[in-house]
Amino acid sequence: MKNRGRIALASETAETAETVAAGGASAAAPKRSASANIAKFRELGLLAFIVLLSAGVQLRNPSFLTWENINDIATNTAILSILAVGMMLVIVTRGIDLSIGATLALSGMIAALTVKQYPGANPALALLIGVGIGLACGAVLGFLVSKVRILPIIATLGMMNVFRGLTFEASGGKWVSAHQMPDSFKAIATGKLLGVNHLILIAVVIYLVAYFFVNHTRTGRQVYAVGSNPESAAISGIRTGRILGLVYTVMGGLSGLAGVLWVSKFASAQGDTASGYELSVIAACVLGGVSIAGGSGKISGIVLGSVLLGILNNALPMIDVSPFWQNWIQGMIILVAVLVNALVKRGIDRNHLMRRRI
């Protein structure tokens, strides 16, 4: 009887995770709390806030909503949004990755050194090298978390310093500057296709693939099941170690890709590239409704979270807000998002408890 109960609980956990992944909400509960309603419409609320914020900034500075500035916001937010996809998957499994900035720097540096040494090489080679290094870094982290059972925050914090050290070792403490990079390499991020910047196109493709993965594949649903209840997921037959290894490897691969795009965009590779950038990525996920407790998060949410951060970074200087107040405003917005997510989770848990009693 006890085993049957565990299997039933595991099955219920997997079904709940599938519902969260699809962004749906059960209609079986007779009553909905205010928090549950917020859970259903939080993306709309975030979108409304972005619209109101944009309108307010436009009133202060008419050049904000020009096509040129909107394109700049989208381009500058692309790398952040790419990394947010991987971070969402990691956080959904109750993990965290503090090493993505270091992985980005290492991948970007190796790619830059390669094109410096072989300026006639195809730019695709630099992309493959960067992604390959990122995948290797992510696989190491996945092994430490899933097999060695080191806490994600400890494993990623330690490897962050290892990757930074490797970056400085590879470069000898020197920079790779713009004049040392061929134009074909810099065109990876600065070029356009049909008038749209390559960075935006790459980000859109990654979001479409990620949306299909989390909503229409069994593995994607298993990611949410592991985050919702790891023990029940394991009892139901889900290989939790494989899932954890997968999400950290994907995060590493996206970090490697972002490293090449970053170096190509700014035409500069440094040992301290993207230092602290992981905090911005985590903030984008939190703003987008990804629960730090795991098991909850939507692609549409992190898109909006990334856009909101991009707008704040662009708009606040345009309306002459002091840099000190800019940090305060962003911090307060993130804090409010965390509080809302906590209320949402509490409401969802209350609804699940009511359904079980019924």
C-alpha positions, 0 to 999 in steps of 0.5 A: 500500500505504501508503494502504491501511495508513492507511485500515485504521488509521483504520478500526480507530481508529473501531471502537475509539472506538465500543467505548469510547463504548458502554462495551464491551470486546472479548472477542477478547483471550485474556487480560485484564490487571488494568488492563483488568478495572479499566476494565470495572468502574471505575464499579462500584468508584466506586459502591462507594466512594460507598456505603461513604463514605455509610455511614461518614458516616451512622455519624458523623452520622445526619442525612446520609442523610435525604431532605432532605439527599439532596435538597440534595446532588442539587440542589447537584450538578445544575449541576456535573453539567450542566457535566460533560457538556460538559466530558467531550465536550471532554476526549474530543477531547483538549481542555480548557475553562478558560473555562466559569466566565467563560461562566457568569458572563457568561450569568447576568449578561446574563440577570439584567440582562434580567429586572431591566429587564423584570420581567414577561418570561417566564422562558423568555426569560432561559433563551434569552438565557443559552443563546444567549450561551453558544453564541456564546462556545462557537462562538468557542472552537470557531473558535479551536481548530478553524480557527485551531489555537490550543491549547485551554488557551491559547484558553480561558485567553485567552477566560476573561479576555475573558468576565470583562471583558465581564461586568464591563463589562455590569454596570458592576461592580455586582451584581444582587441578589435583590430586583431579580429577579422571583419567576418568574425565581428559580422557574426553579431553586427551583421543583418539578415533581411534588415534584422540583426543576427543577434535578434534572429539567433535569440528568436530561434533559440526561444522557439526551440526552447518553447517546443522543448518544454511544452511538446517533449517528454524530456521537457516535462520531466525537467518540471517534474524533477523541479516539482518533487525530485523524490517522487520524480525518481520513484516514477521512473524519471532519471533525475541525474540525467535531467540535471546533467542535461540542463547544466550542459544546455546552460553551458552550451548557451553560455558558450554561444553567448561568449562568441556573440559577446566578443563579436558584438563588442570586438573585445575579449578580456579576462573579466568579460561579463563579470557579474552578468549572471546576476542580471540573467537570474534577475530576468528569470525572476522578473519573468515568474520563474520560481526559485523554489523550482518546478515553475517557469514559462518561456513567455515569462522570461522573454518579458523579464529580459525585455523589462531589464533591457528597457530599464537599462536603456530608459533610465539613463534617457530620462536622466536618472542617477546611476545610484537610483538606477540600481535602487529602482531595478532592485526594488522591481526585482524584490516586488517580483520575488514577493509576487512569485511567493504569493503566486506559489502559495496560492497554487499550493493552496489550490492543490491542497483543496483539490486533494481534499475534494 
